[in-house]
Amino acid sequence: MMDKKTILENGLLEQYLLGELNAKEREQIEQALASDTELKVHFDQLEQDFETLGLENAITPPPFIKSQLLKNIKPSSVAPKVVEMQPNKTKFYFGIAASIAAFLLVSSFWLYNELNTTKQQLQTVETNNTELNSTIESLNQKLNANQYLYAAIVHPDTEQYILKGNALMPEGKVVSYVNHSTKSVVINTERLPQLDAEHDYQMWADIEGEMINMGVISKDTNLMAMNYIDHAESLNITIEPAGGNDHPTVERLVTNVYLK
């Protein structure tokens, strides 16, 4: 027979109440309870505590459960065998079952909320990562563009040409950097007067009297690269409709410079 110390230290009374012991162990526990008054008192209190816990967390079944059970019970000619149940233990086990059901229900609800929260957080992180990657890509593009402009300006073969404004733009001036070996043209437009939204400056290369488009000059930056045109004799800037033109408006030529 098990002694009281072994029973208490190993939580065997709790396991007995929860039905976790085998037949031999249950028999030994029952013998110990019958022979040890102090252990029996401890067991009764533990059982009462478990019952209280179960009843406090019990959930009343929906009304349709009773009607469904009665509907499914078939009459039988054989007298049913009646098994007497101890009231306290019956309530106790129903309480435990209800507590477990309540726990599972609450746990499921909590897990569902946690899953939704995690999904929302993950979506936020993904959105932030997308925005961050877009920002990084934009910064890299700007960095590469600036490095290209800097390299073009400081290259030993780069030649500098000043385009001074004519009577249509007496205060205007553009600094251009032309490199025939790397085939690059960079201009500084800081001294170009601002135009309205309906007009843009456009740059042209003159080759034997024919004007070739080098690109529309941006209003958003002072330093930019233009298209390089082989064998250009001069650089020219005109005022054109917003977005540029397919041919220069000669009467609106504001500055030009001849190349060496």
Secondary structure, 3 states (H helix, E strand, C coil): CCCHHHHHHCCHHHHHHCCCCCHHHHHHHHHHHHHCHHHHHHHHHHHHHHHHHHHHCCCCCCHHHHHHHHHHCCCCCCCCCCCCCCHHHHHHHHHHHHHHHHHHHHHHHHHHHHHHHHHHHHHHHHHHHHHHHHHHHHHHHHHHHHHHHHHHHHCCCCEEEEEEECCCCCCCEEEEEEECCCCEEEEEEEECCCCCCCEEEEEEEEECCEEEEEEECCCCCCEEEECCCCCCCEEEEEEEECCCCCCCCHHHEEEEEECC
